[in-house]
Amino acid sequence: MKIQTNAECSVLLAELQRRWQGAFAALARGDDLPPAHRFRMEGMMESIALLEPGCQGEITEAMATMYQREFGQTLEQDFGQAWRQFYPFPQIPAVMKRAPVYPSTTD
């Protein structure tokens, strides 16, 4: 990723990548991800985009790479080719695996 012209961006991006890794690893294991954690990451993404106008594509690409590393498949495979239409920048598609549901009665 070439977002390195601002020292602030480099620091934010390094921290953001660390948080993406932790969040996606937790979700891949089936653990919960508190919404506040996702919202803070989205705020960091927006901060980098404000400091480096025009870098949204690069940020999204870096996030997609981290997602694929943790889940073993791409965002497109999980959410479809138009996933950014449902999750516009800076939203992160951080969703838990569906919990198994078992009927409690025979009705």
ZIQUIHU-V825026 format. One record per residue. N is the residue number from 1. NEAR is the number of other C-alpha atoms within 10 Angstrom. Layout:
N NEAR
N NEAR
//
This chain:
1 10
2 8
3 16
4 12
5 10
6 12
7 10
8 13
9 20
10 16
11 12
12 17
13 21
14 11
15 14
16 22
17 17
18 12
19 16
20 23
21 17
22 15
23 22
24 24
25 17
26 15
27 18
28 18
29 12
30 14
31 13
32 14
33 16
34 10
35 11
36 9
37 13
38 19
39 14
40 13
41 22
42 16
43 15
44 18
45 24
46 17
47 17
48 23
49 20
50 13
51 14
52 16
53 9
54 11
55 17
56 17
57 11
58 14
59 23
60 17
61 13
62 16
63 20
64 19
65 15
66 21
67 22
68 15
69 14
70 20
71 15
72 10
73 13
74 17
75 19
76 13
77 10
78 11
79 13
80 12
81 11
82 10
83 14
84 17
85 9
86 11
87 13
88 10
89 16
90 19
91 17
92 18
93 18
94 18
95 14
96 15
97 12
98 7
99 7
100 5
101 6
102 6
103 6
104 6
105 5
106 4
107 4
//
